[in-house]
Amino acid sequence: MFSSGQITFAILFIIAFVSILIYMYAKDKKLHKKNYKGVKWVLITFIGFIIFLFLVKYFLKN
């Protein structure tokens, strides 16, 4: 289905892409900590709200 050249290119591309992602994240880590300080509470609230909606749906259905 794929030639050996295409498979080699795909593997090298994935390795390079993941390496660049890791490097850029490490480079911006300090900046992310500064700018996105309270983001975890927004995520926890959002997940809690979704769980709340599922619980309301479950209890109203029964």
C-alpha positions as CSV (number, residue, x, y, z in Angstrom):
1,M,0.0,0.0,0.0
2,F,2.8,2.5,0.9
3,S,6.3,2.4,-0.4
4,S,9.2,2.2,1.9
5,G,10.1,5.8,1.1
6,Q,6.7,7.0,2.2
7,I,6.8,5.1,5.4
8,T,10.3,6.5,6.1
9,F,9.1,10.0,5.4
10,A,6.1,9.5,7.7
11,I,8.2,8.2,10.6
12,L,10.7,11.0,10.2
13,F,8.0,13.6,9.9
14,I,6.3,12.3,13.1
15,I,9.6,12.4,15.0
16,A,10.4,15.9,13.9
17,F,6.9,17.2,14.5
18,V,6.7,15.8,18.1
19,S,10.2,17.1,18.8
20,I,9.3,20.6,17.7
21,L,6.1,20.4,19.8
22,I,8.0,19.4,22.9
23,Y,10.6,22.1,22.3
24,M,8.1,24.9,21.8
25,Y,6.0,23.8,24.8
26,A,9.2,23.8,27.0
27,K,10.1,27.2,25.6
28,D,6.7,28.7,26.4
29,K,6.1,26.9,29.7
30,K,7.0,30.0,31.8
31,L,4.8,32.2,29.8
32,H,1.8,29.8,30.0
33,K,2.1,29.7,33.8
34,K,1.9,33.5,33.9
35,N,-1.0,34.0,31.5
36,Y,-3.1,30.9,32.3
37,K,-2.9,30.9,36.1
38,G,-6.6,30.2,36.9
39,V,-7.4,28.0,34.0
40,K,-7.6,24.8,36.0
41,W,-10.6,26.1,38.0
42,V,-12.5,27.0,34.8
43,L,-11.9,23.4,33.6
44,I,-13.0,21.9,36.9
45,T,-16.1,24.1,36.9
46,F,-16.9,23.1,33.3
47,I,-16.5,19.4,33.9
48,G,-18.7,19.8,37.1
49,F,-21.4,21.5,35.1
50,I,-21.4,18.8,32.5
51,I,-21.7,16.1,35.2
52,F,-24.5,18.1,36.8
53,L,-26.4,18.2,33.5
54,F,-26.0,14.4,33.1
55,L,-27.3,13.9,36.7
56,V,-30.3,16.1,36.1
57,K,-31.1,14.3,32.9
58,Y,-30.7,10.9,34.6
59,F,-32.9,11.8,37.6
60,L,-35.6,13.5,35.5
61,K,-35.8,10.5,33.2
62,N,-36.4,8.0,36.0
